Amino acid sequence: MISPPAKRPLLATAVSRRQLLSASAAAAGGFVAGTILPSPMWPALADPCDANNCDLHKFGTTNINYMTSVKHQGPCNACTAFAVVATIEGTYNRKKFGASGDNGLNLSEGQLFYAAGPKDKCYLSHWWPRDALPYCTQVGLAREDEEQFAFWDNSTPKPTISHIKITGSMNLIDSTNLNKTKQNMKNWIFQTGPIIAVMVQYEDFQAFGDMWGRDHPGAENTNVYFPGVGGSPGGVVGGHVVSIVGYSDAGSPKYWICKNSWGKKWNGDGYVRIAQGSGASGECYIESLEVLGVSLP
């Protein structure tokens, strides 16, 4: 088990498939102690997002889904690219006042990974989201049907590409107060869109979704994951990056709704509910490693 870190944890991990961290270091920065994003004015009318619940892939009375379909990163350690792109897409689609994921912006994970990712590509040991975002600000991402940009080799005229850029990102971690971090995250989801989050991946995490997907194909898993939910969590595999698209504080345990990148069959529909942290040992630390929201023009 990992002892709860005082501020930013140092992970000693055994690196293998589908992970980001190696024997990794702490992510720098955070909110100044005592600061927090302003609390939103919760609407008086019935609304899909309120102080207790929000889900950007089942939004409103018509269940509009601001997220694009769940992708599969395959054998590559490319979860960072998939989580960053999912977060940008969801933020863009929501900002465009009702553009669903199916009909809205669908960006190229391949471009981000192959044009901006580490030199080791599929064999990389770690890639922090904060290192991927400058490319999204300076160059921008092409739409999925224009991703030949990533493989352009100067042998033909450079294709005309309309890039979607972000204006920046916001670190939502308050390194002095876990509860403030969680409130920052909920405020961002309510006001702006999804969040990029790095988590500790235990051995039982992948199995949790594999078994549900096998036994309940196509069915949403309403069980909440936490390390050891089915017994022993096993060892720490490494790190993993997801896009947090919602939250629920209505029951126990409170949880985050996360879009994963292991395909639609994993965990029934590709999404997973992950328990919110409480500061105890052996958690996923999904609020403590790197938590980022993105801003658009």
C-alpha positions, 0 to 999 in steps of 0.5 A: 500500500502507499502511505498518504502523501503530505503534499505531492506523492512520490511513487515507486512503481513497477512499470508495465502496460497502460501506465504513465508513471515510472519511479516518478516525481511530484507534479509541481504547483497548485493553488495558493493556500486558502484559494478556491474557484468560486462556487457556482450559482446552482440553478433554481430550475431542475438541472442535470448538474447541481451540488450533488450530481453532474454527468457530462456524458448523460446531460439533461433531460435528453441525456445529451453526451458531450463526450465523443465515443470511447476509444481504445489506446491499444498496446501503446502507453498512450493514455495521456493523449487520449485523456487530454483529447477527451477533455478538450473535446468535451469542453469544446462540445459543451461550450458550443451549447449542445454539440453532442460528442457524436455530432461535435468536435472529434480530435486526433489522439494520434496527432498529439501522441505521435507529433508531441509525445515522448521519443519512445512513443509506445514504449514510453514509461511516463508522460505527464499531461502538463507536458502534452498541453503546450502543444495543444496551445501552440500548435493545436489539434486536427480533427480525426479525419484530418489526422494525416497531419501527424504522418506528413513527411514532406513528400507531398504538399502540406495539407491544409489543416484547421487546428483547434487550440486551447488557450491554457490550462488550470491546475485544480490541486490545492496542495494544502487541502484535499476537500478544496481540491475536490470542490475545485474539480466539481466547480470546474466540471459544473462550469466548464467541462471535463478534467484531466486526472492522473491516478495510481493504477493497482492490479485490480483496476483493469480486472474490475472492468474486464470482468464486468465487461465480460459478464455484462456486455454493453451494460453500465457498471454502477459499482464504484471502484476503489483499490481492493473493492473485490479483495486484495488490490494487488500491487501498484502497476504504475500510473494511468490518466483518465478524463473525469466527466462527472461526479456524485455526492448523493450517496456513499461512497462519493465518486467521480465518473471517468472516461477511460481509453480501453475500449467500449467493452471495458467495464460495460461501456468504457466509463468507470466510477472511481471513489473520491479520495479521503486521504487514507492510504491505498487510494487511487490519489486521483485528486493528488497527482495532476488535475487539470482543466482546459480553457478555450477561446 
